[in-house]
Amino acid sequence: MTKHNVDSSTWHLEAYCDDTNAFGAKAKGLTCDDVVTLTGESSAKRTSFDVY
């Protein structure tokens, strides 16, 4: 997993992941791309999440 600070309150996280959809089809070695922004002292909001 890699983490990059976008600014002082936003993180960009990237990791490899495996996925199984609702029909049971599996995909391995995908990239999960997540952007999280702090919204308070102990809370955060996911602003985007992509799997490719």
Phi and psi in degrees as a GROMACS rama.xvg file:
@    title "Ramachandran Plot"
@    xaxis  label "Phi"
@    yaxis  label "Psi"
@TYPE xy
-119.408  148.713  THR-2
-130.585  130.32  LYS-3
-126.823  133.131  HIS-4
-79.604  123.267  ASN-5
-80.4663  -44.9574  VAL-6
-152.348  -166.07  ASP-7
-67.5639  -16.7952  SER-8
-127.778  9.83711  SER-9
-128.434  133.89  THR-10
-118.464  144.357  TRP-11
-112.514  116.698  HIS-12
-112.056  138.482  LEU-13
-137.34  130.468  GLU-14
-148.105  158.042  ALA-15
-83.8261  144.693  TYR-16
-148.31  162.177  CYS-17
-112.223  148.32  ASP-18
-135.577  144.807  ASP-19
-128.063  123.947  THR-20
-84.4622  -178.689  ASN-21
-63.4614  -20.9333  ALA-22
-95.8345  1.76217  PHE-23
90.402  -0.126719  GLY-24
-70.5951  135.916  ALA-25
-113.746  145.436  LYS-26
-135.516  134.086  ALA-27
-116.548  151.575  LYS-28
73.8961  25.933  GLY-29
-76.7605  165.321  LEU-30
-104.083  125.484  THR-31
-100.988  121.952  CYS-32
-118.27  120.126  ASP-33
-132.468  137.433  ASP-34
-121.318  125.792  VAL-35
-125.023  134.691  VAL-36
-120.772  131.379  THR-37
-67.4572  135.059  LEU-38
-117.004  -2.13112  THR-39
-173.154  -172.044  GLY-40
-62.3545  -37.9902  GLU-41
-133.221  27.6633  SER-42
-136.734  155.982  SER-43
-143.372  161.004  ALA-44
-128.417  130.641  LYS-45
-76.919  120.17  ARG-46
-96.3143  -18.9149  THR-47
-162.337  151.964  SER-48
-150.466  120.864  PHE-49
-130.254  145.562  ASP-50
-124.566  126.549  VAL-51
